[in-house]
Amino acid sequence: MKVMVVGAGKLGYKLAESMVLEDIDVTVIDNNPKVINYVNEHLDVLTVLANGIDINILRELDINQYNLLVAATDSDETNTLICSLANKLGCEKTIARIRNPEYMQQLDFIKAEMGIDHIVNPDLATAQAMEKYLLKNYSFYSGEFASGKVRMIDFNIEHIEEFIGKKLAELENFDRLLITAISRDGDIIIPDGSTQLLSNDTIHVIGRSDDISNLNNRFSHDITKKDIERVMILGGSNIGFYLAQKLSGANISVTLIEKDKEKCQELSELLSDVLIIHGDGTDIHLLEEERISTMDAFVGVTGYDEENLLMALMAKQSGVPKTISKISRQNYTKIIDRLGIDAALNPIYITASNILKYIRGGKIVSVSLLIGGDGEVTEIIIGKDLPIVGKTLEELKLPKGIIIGAIVHNGKVVIPNGKSVIHANDRIVVFCLREDLPTLKMFFKSHKGGVLSELWNRAKCVR
């Protein structure tokens, strides 16, 4: 499969990095020499120092031989035009990153008229993830799989005395659930039955949706003291706008603080049910005046990671039960657990997951990046030609970084053990560390090679 990525910013780089692991033939275009040099130093991809909107460059690179072009520059208009040019020059599929809320009401028209197959909006996707976190009452929501039959959630066990100090094998009523990973001090631990849980660990649990709901209800009094009724949002960014719109639509009282006066005026016209405060959200006196201690949740979505993290920490110390921070820098993911912030969401990982899901298509039907991008949960439909068909998990001898968390056989969800058998047409939900993706690929390589082509190197079957 050949993919061209135009724009090697954080999203473009993350996509290229992920696709290289899967042996996809990647070309990266950017007009910034420093950016191209960085990509050359860190990734094994073809790089081109040029303007991706130049039709001659696209022709010279034989864009008509590419299966997919992803336009990920900072400009919505540029991304739209690049996709349109690529489409007219014969590129099979195109994806555009579009962030402006004004365009969201015109997506169908834009896609049809400009020849764009898929549009991703990082800000909207991030707001939706935050909404799920708040409204589903989970400490963190990782995703649904198998048409909603399987769910994965993450939550911190700091206040759950029943877990702290216990070995996984000693946990009660966990026979139908599986802890696939533990986040501890910024690191990932792949546990076994002898792994001991420590205070402030975040556990990643997979199971049937009903069982996950029961787990949440069982510990909801420890994880969350009450339902969400009042939320304070710091930052009138696109994410802040989308989130405020969604929460107010769910009859939640929302206070949004923004220091730009013109932005406040704009937001007040668009969000009639939201209290818009013009002021410096880092001013503790202002937050106290707005009764931050009475809030059920605080969300920091300014353009500055440090500001979001600092104020989320301050909100937590003021007694706010749930705090979320938007972050853009990967190295900050390692300190979230230590700060005590409930969740930090990276729009790049959320968007990359969306695009990877589209790219893989076919037999891989769902992808969820998690744990700072170091882990991935993937849902795969088992083809009849795969060598794993008919084998037990014990016989597969999977490496420790690959865990089959659930098997859906004839519509029924099974949380597997070593004796569980994988059959053709089963849906399996696999947790995998990023460094083990190449190994995962080998385990799901068919006798004929055809399924692998469909899943990972799909030259003809991109949806």
N, C-alpha and C positions, 0 to 999 in steps of 0.2 A: 504494500500500500504506500502511495506517495502523498505526502501532505505538505503544503506550503503554509508557513505561518508568517504573516506580515505584521511587524511590530514585536520587538523583542523586549518589551517591558516585563513587569512581574508576571503577568498572565501568559504572555507569549513564551517567556522562558520556562515557566512551570509546565506548560503544555509540551514544549519541545523535550524537556527533561523526562516527562512521563512517557512520551511516545518512543523515545530512544530506548528505554528499558524494554519496550515491546517489539523492538526490531522494525519499527516503521521508518520508512525512508523520509527524513524530514529536511526541508529547506527553510531557512530562516532569513527573512529580509528586514533590514532596518537601515535608516539613513544616518544613524549616529555611529561614528567610528568606534567610540569607546564601548558602546553597547555590543557591537559586533565583535570587538576584541575579547570582551568578557565571555561571550557565548563560545567563541573559538577556544578559549582557554579551558572551559568547563564541560562542553558537550561535544560529542562526536556527530556533528550535523554539518550539512552544507550551508555556508553563510554567504549572503550577498549584501554588499554595502550599496544600497540603492534606494530609490523612492518606489515603494510598492504600488503607487498610483500611476507609474510610468508604463504605458501600454507596451512600449518597445521592450522593456525589461521582462514583462510577463511573457511576451512572445519569445524572447531569446531563451528564457528558461523552459520553454515548451509547456506552458500552463495547461494546454489541452491534454497533456499526458498525466496530469495530476488527478487523483481521486477526490481531493478536498483542499480547499483554501480556507484558512481561518484569518479573518481581518481583526487584529487586536491592537490597533493603534489607539492613541488617546482621543481621537476625533471620531464622533459618530458618523459625520458626513463623509469623512475619508473612508471609513470602514464600509459604508454603504456603497460608495462609488467603486472601491476596489473589488468588492464582491460582484457588482454588476459587470465590471470589465472582465473579470475572470469567467463569469458565467457565459458572456457573449463570445469569449475566446475558446470556449470548449471545456473548461474545468467541470468535472462531474458534479461536485457539490460545493456549497459555500456556507460559511458561518460568519456572522458579524456580531461584534460586541457593540451594543447600543445602550446608552445609559440615560439619555435625556427623558425625563418623565413625559414631556410633551409628545414624544414619538410613540409612547406606549398605546395610545388610542388608535394609532394608524399602522400597527404592525402588519396586519394582513395585507393591506394595500402596498406597503413598502416591500414585503416579501414577494408579492406577485409581480409588481412592476419592475423591481430591481433584480430579480432572479436570485434571491437569497433563500436558502433552504431552511436555515435555523438561525434564530436570534437569541443571544444571551444578554441578560441585564444583571451584572454583578450586584448592583445596589438593591434591586428588587428581590433577587434570590437570597441575599443576606438578610433583608428585612423579613422575608418569609421564614427563614430558619430561626430568627429571633422570635417571631410570633409563635412558632411551634414550641419553642423552648418555654415561653411564658404561658401559653394557653393550654398546652397538654400537661402542664404540671410536672414535667420531667426535669431533672437537673441538667441533662443535655439530651437532645434528640438526634440520633445518628441516621435514622432512615427506616423505611419500610421496604420489605421485599416480598416476592411471591404474591403479588397483587394484594398486599396488606396482611397476608397470613403470618408473616414473620416480621418481627420488629427488633431493633437494636437500640438500647439506650445506654447512656453513661450517667453515673452519679457518684458524688463524693460521699464517702462513708464516715466522715469526721464525726457526725452526731449520731451514728447508728452503733450503739455499744454492742449490739448483738454480733456485729461483724468484726470489730477491732480485736486483733490478737488471735483470731481464729484462722485455722488452715482451711483451704477451700473444701477439703473432704469433710470438714466438721460442720459446714453450713447446713442448716435445716431447711427443708422444703425447697431445695434447689435442684431436685432430680430432673425437672423438666426445663431447666435453664442452664445456660453455659456462660461462664465468665471467660471471654476470649482473650482479654488483655487487661493489664493494670497500668495506669499512669501514676508514676511515683517520682516526685521531684523532677519532673520534666523528662523522665526516661520511660520507655515502654518495657514492661515485663510480660513475657508470655508464660502464664502460670501453669502449674499442674496441681494435683491434689494436695501436695505437701507445702505449697506456697502459703505463707502466712500474711494476712492482711494487716496493714498498719494504719494508724490514724492519718487522715488526710489523703489516703489513696483514693483514686478515682477508678471505679471498675466499669468495664464495658461488657454489658450483658446482652445476650441474644436468646430469643425464645419465641414461642407462639405469641401472637399479639394478645390473646386473652391472658396468658401467663405473665406477660410483661405488665399488663394493666393491673393484674392482681399484685404483682411485686410492688408496683408504684403505690397502690392503695395500702398495702401492708406497711410501707415505711413513709407514707406521705406526711405523717405527723412529725417525723424526724427530719425529712428533707425540706419540706415547705410547711410553714406554720398555717397559712391560709391561702385562699384563692386570690388571684390577682385582681385588684380593684383600682389601684392607683399606681401609675407609672410615670417616672420622670425621665425624659430623654434629653441628653446633652448634645446639642449640635443639630442645626437645621439643614444638614446635608440631604442628598437624595435618599439615603438610607433612613435618616430621621423622618423625612416626609412620608415615605412608604410605610414605615412602622407605625407612625402616629395615625395615619389614615386607617390602617388595618385594626389597630387596637381600639380607636374611637368607634369604629364600625362594630366592634364587639362589645360596645357599651362599657368600655373601660375609661376611667378618668385619666386623661393624659396632660401632663405639663411639659412643654418643650421650651428649652432655653437656647437662645441664639444671640450672639453678640453683634451680628451685622444687622443694622436697622432696616435696610431695604429688604433683606431676606426675611426679616420678621414680618414686614408688611405683606410680602408675597405669600408667605405661609399662612398668615391670618385670613387672607382672601380664599385660600384653597382648603383650609382646615377649620371650618366654622365651629366644630365641636371640641377643638383642642385649645387649651390655654397657652398662648404664645407669650413668652417672657423675653423682653430685650434686655440682655445683660451678660456679664462675664460668668460663665458657668463654673469657672475655677475659683470664684469668690465665695468662700465658705459662708460669709454673712448672708449673701444672697440666697444660697441654698437653704440656710436655716430659716430665712424669712419665708421661703416657699415650702417650709415644713418637710424637708427631705426625710426626716426621721419617721414620718407617717406613711411614706411610700412603701408599696409592696415590691417594687422593682425599680432599678436604675439602669439605664442603658447609655453608654458613652459612644457616640458615633461621629465625633469631630474628625478633622483631617489629621490629627496628631495622635499617634499611638500612646505616647507618654501621658498626654492629657487624659485620654480615655481610661488608661490603666490607673492613673493616680486618683482620678475622681471616682472611679468605681471602687477603689480601695477605701477612699474616704466615706463613700456611701455605705459600704459594708460596716465600717467602724461606727457609723451613725445608726446602725440597727436595721438597715434595709435588707430584707431576707434574700432577695435575688439581685445579682449584679452581673451585667454583661458588658463586655468591651469589644469594640471593633478594632482589630489590629491588622497591619499590613506587613510587618516585618516578622519573618519566620523565627528569628532568634528569640523573640519575646515569648514564644509558646512554651519555652522551657521554664519560665518563671511564674506562669499563671498559678500553678498549684501552690507554690510557696507564698504567693500574695494573698491567697484566700478568695480570689475572684471566682465566681461560679463558672463562668464560661467566657472564652474569647474566640470570636469568630473571624476568620480570615476570608474576605470576599474572593481572593484569588483561588483558594482551595475549593470553595463552593462552586465557583464558575468553572474551574478546571474539571471538577467532578461532573458537572452538567455536560460539558463538551466531550469528555471521554466517554460518557454514556452514549452520546450520539454517535461518536466515531466508531465505537465498538459494535453497536447495533446487534443485529442477528442473534446469536445464541447467548451473548452476554447482554442481559436486559436491564441491569441496574448497577450503578457504581456509587459508592459513598466514600469520599476521602475523610479521614478523621485523624485525631491525635497529632495535630500540627502537620498533617500531610505525610507522616511517617507510616501510617497504616491505611489499609483500604479494605472495604467490604464489597464483594462482588457477587452478583447472582448469575449463575450459569445454568443453561439448559443442557443436559447431558445428551450428546448425540450417540447414536447406536454404534458408531465406529471408534469411539474413544476406548483406549486400552483399560481404563479404570472400570468399565462396565462389568458387573458381575463380581467385583472384588470387594472384600471387606476393607474397612479403614485400616485395620491392622496390616493387611497385606500391602497396602499402598506405601507404608513407611514414609509418610509425609514428614518433611523437616519441621522443626519446632515452630518456625515462623509462619507456617501455613496451617490454619485450623478450619475444618469444615464444621460450621456452627449449626447448620440445619439442613435437613433433606426433606423435600416435599415430594412424596410418592403417592400417585393417584389422588392428589388433592389433600392428603393428610400430612401434617407436619411432624417430623421426627427429629428430636434432639439426639444426635447419634452418639454411639460409643464405638469401641474398637470392633465389635461384631457386626455393626451396621453395614449393609450391602448397598452399593450404588447401582441403580438400574437405568437403562436407556429411557430418555424422556423425563427423568427426575429433574427437579430444580434443586440446585444446591446453593447455599449461601456460604461463601468462603471468606474468612478473614486472612489477610496476608500482609506481612511487613513489606515495605516498599523494596527492600533489597532482595526479597525472595520472589519478586514478580517473574524474573526469568525462569526460576525453578517451577513456579506455578504453570507457566506456559508449557514447559516440557511435560508436566503431568497431564495436561489436557490436549496434548498433541495426538491426533487421530492416526490410525494405521495408514490411512490414505493421505494424510496431510491436509485433506479438504476442510475439515472442521477448523483446524488451526488457521487456515487461510481465511475462513469466514470470521473467526473470532478476533484474530490479532493482526493479520496481514492482508486484510480484505481489499483486494484490488478491484473486485467486480460487484461486491455485495453491499456497499455502503448505502444505507437507507437515504 
